[in-house]
C-alpha cells in the first residue's frame, strides 16, 4: 500500500506553496483537457506553478507579476538543492522559528523586508498565517504569524525538494510580467496559453489591488478576454480557468463573452459538487461553478450540463 501511494505521488509535483486558487487538486481533470502535443506552454498567471510544473510540453513558461515570487523560483532553479535546504535550516535556527515564537517570526519578517533575499521569502511563508504571501503598498511582506498552524514541516520540505528537482531538470522559464504586457506574438498554433487569473466574483488578497501590485477588477477581466480573442484570431490555443457562479454571484462579463462566441468549449470542473446541473447549482447559495473555457475541443470532455439553453 505504501509503495502504491509513493508511486501515485510521483505522478504530479505539488507546489511547496499554499497558493490561493492553486490547482493541485484539479490536475487530474485539467491536464487531460489540454492538447496532446504542446510546443510552448505559457502559464500566464503561474502562482504556485501547480499546472505549469505538471503539463507535458517542449517548453514551459511560468509567468507571474509578483516579482518576489518569481525571484524565489529563479533562485530555486539556479542553486544547489543541499545549499538551499541548509540556508532554510540555518535561518530557522538563527531566528528560533517555531509554531509558537511570534517574536522570532516578526524579527525575521523585518530581516526579509530589509534584505529581500529570495530564499528568505520561502522561509517566511513557511511560518506565516496559512502559508500565504502578502505584501503592502511599500512591497513589505505583511502576512501575520501562523501560530500553532504554520511551520516548515516534513510535508512542505518534501514538496519543496520535488519542486526544485523538477524545475532544475525541465525546460521551465520563469518570467515576471503583467498579463497584458507579456509578449505573445511569437506563439504558434502548436502552443497553448493557460490563464488562471484572480476570479472576479471571489474574494482573495490578490484581488484588492492593495499590495503594491496590479489588482483585479472588471477592467482587467475585459482586457484578458480581449487578449484571448486576439489569440484565437491568430490561431493560438488558449485555456481559461474561471468560475461562472460563486456563492450566489454570477460572473456576467464571462457569461456574456461565452454566449457571444460560438468557437468556445465549456468544460465543467468538478469541485465541491457531483452529478448536478447548472440550474441546480445556481439555486444553491453556496455553489461554485468552475469551468475550463477553451478555443479548441479537447479530446476528453467531461460530462457537462448545458449552460445557455
N, C-alpha and C positions, 0 to 999 in steps of 0.2 A: 504493500500500500504506500509506504514512504517513497519507494523508488518511482512509483507511478506519479505521485504528487510532484516529485522533483522533475520528472520528465515533462509534466504539464507546465510547470513553472518556467521551463526553458523555452517554451513556445513564444512567449512575449516578454519584453523587457518593460518593467514598470518604473515610472519616474520616481526618483527619490523625494520629490516634492509633492506636498498635498495641495495641488493647484486647483483652485475653484473652477468647476466646469471640466475637470480632467476627464478624458475619455477611456481610461484604462479598463473600466468595467464594460464598455460598449465595443471594444475592439473586435470581438467575435462577430458582431453584427456589421460593423462599418467596413472592415477590411475586405470581405467578400463582395462589397458593392463597388469597389474600385476596379478600374480596368486591369486585366491580367498582365499587360505589359505597360510599364511606365518608364519613360526615359528619364525625365526630371520631375520629381515630386516637390512641390512648393507647399510647405505648411505655413500659411501666411500669418496665422495667429498661434504660434507654436506653444506658448505657455509652458506646461510641464513636459512637452515633447512626446507624450504617450503615443500619438498617431505617427508622427514622423519617424520615430525610432523603430516602429514595427512594420511599416509599409515596405513592400518589395519594389525597388526602383533602382535604376543605374546610378542616379544621383539624387540626393535628398538635400533640400534647403529648408532649415528651420529658422523662421524669422519671428522676431518679436520687437515691439517698440520700447520695451523696458531694458535699457542698456545695461543695467547692473546684472540683470538675469543673463543676458547674452554673454557678458564678460565672464560670468561664472562658468557657463557651459564651455566657452573657449578655453578657460583655464583648466577645466576637467580634461579637455581634449588634448591639450598641449603638454601636460605634466605627468610625471611618473605616478602610477597609482599608489605605490608604497609611500612616496613622499606626501601625496595628498592626504592619505589616512594619518600619517604621522603629524601633519600640520593640524588636522582636526583634533586629534587626541591631545596635542600639546596645548591648544587653546582651551580645551575643556578643562585641563588640569590647571593652567595658569589662572583662569578666572573662576575656578571651582564651580563650573556649571553643573547644575543638577535639577531634579524635579522641584526642588523647594527653595533654591538660592536665588531669590529675586534680585537682590542687590548685585550679585555677581553678574546676572543677566544684564542689568541696566548698565553696569560698568563696561561690559563687553559691547553692548549696543552703542555706547558712546565711543568706544575704541573703533568700532567699524565705521561710524559716521565721520570720524576724523580721518581715517586712512583709506577706507573703501577697498580693502583687499577682497578680491572676488571669492576666495576660499572662505574668508570670514563670514561672508553673507550666508553661505550654506550652514555654517555652524550656528549662526544667529537664528536662522529659520528653524533649525532643529529644536531650539528651546523656546520658540515664540508661540503665541497662542494659536492653536490649530495648525501650526507649521505654515502660517500664511506670510506672504510678502506684501508689506505695506510701506509706502513712503509718503511723506508730507510734501507740501509745495516747494520746500527747500531741498528736496531729494534726500532727506534724512529718514532712515528706517525708523518707523514709529510703532510697529506692532508690539502689543504688551506681552508680558511674560506668560508662558503657558504652565502655570503652577499645577503640579500633580498630574499633568497630562502630556507635556511635550518634552522629549529628550532625544538624544542621538542613540536610539535603541538598536537592537540586533537586526530588526526588520529593515529599518532605514539604512543601516550600514550595508546589508546585503543588496538592497535595491541600488544603492549608490555604486557599489562595486560592479554589478551587472551593467549599470548605465554607463559607467566610464569605459569598461571594456568594449561595450557596443559602439560608442561614438569614436573610440580610438581605432577600431577595426572596420569602420564603414566609411563610405563616401558621403559623409554628412558635413554640410557647411552651415555655420551659424551666422546669421546676419541680423542687424538692428535697423529697422526702418518702420515708419508708419505705413499702414497697409496701402494708402493711396499714393505713396511715394516709391513703393517697391517697383523695380524695373521688370515688367512682364513682357517686354517687347521681343525678347529673344526666344520665347517659348514656341513650341510647335504642336501639332495635333497629337504627337506621341507623349505629351507632357500632361500633368494634372495639377491644378491649383486647388488645394484644400483650404477651406475657410471655416474656422470655428471662432467667430467673433464673440464679444460680450453679447449676451442676449438682452435685447431691448426691453423686454417685459419682465425680466427677473431682476433681483436685487443682488448686487455684488460690489465689492470695493473697487473693482476695475471699471465700473460704470460711471462713477460720480465725477470723474474729471478733477478730483481734488488731491491728486497725488503728485502734481507737477508734470504729469504725462497726459496725453490726449485721452479724454473720457469718451463715453459712447452715448449718443443721442440719436434723434430721428434724422438729423443731417448726415451723421456718419452711416446710418443704416441705408439711406438713399444712395449715398456715394458708393458704398460697397456693391449694391445691386446694379448700379450703372457700370461698375468695373466688370462685373460678371457678364453683363450684356455685351460689353466690348470683347471679352474673351470668347464668347460664343460666336460673335461676328468674325473673329479671326480663326475660328475652328479649333480653339483650345479648350480642352475639357476642364470642367470645374465640378467641385462637390462642396455643398454648403450645409454645415450643421447648424440647426437653429430650433426654436420652439415656436409653434403656431399658437398654442394656448398654455397659459401658466396661471394656476390659481384664480381662475375666472377672468383673467386678462387675455385679450387676443391681440396678436401682432398683425394689425390691419395692413400695415405697409407691406409686410412679407406676403400676406394672403392676397392682396390686390396684385402684387407683382407676379405671383404664381398664376393667378387667374388670367392674367394678360398675356402669358407666354405659353404657347402650346408645345414648345420644344422641351419643357421641363418634365422630369420624372420625380415624383414624390415618394420617397421610401420612408415608411414609418419605422421608428426605432423603439423597441420595447424597453421601457424604463421601469416605471412603477405600476404597470398595468399589464393585463393579458386578456386576449380574446374580447376586446372592447371595440366598439365602433366609434367613429368620430363624434356622432351626435351624443352618445352616452358620456364621452369624455368631456365635452363642452359643458354638459349639465353638472358634472362633478366639480364642485368648487375647489377641490384640491388637486385636480388633474393637471398633468403636464404632458403636452403632445409634442414629442420631439421628432424631428424629421432630418433626413439627409436629402437635399434637393440637388439633382444632377442635370446637366445638359446632355447627357447620354443615357442610354438604357442599360443598366447593369445586367450582367448575365444572371446574377442571382438577385431577385427582387423579393423582399419579404412580403407576405400577405398583408395587404393594406386596406383600410376602409376607404370609401370614396369621400373625398373632401368636398368637391364642388358639384353637388347634384342639384 
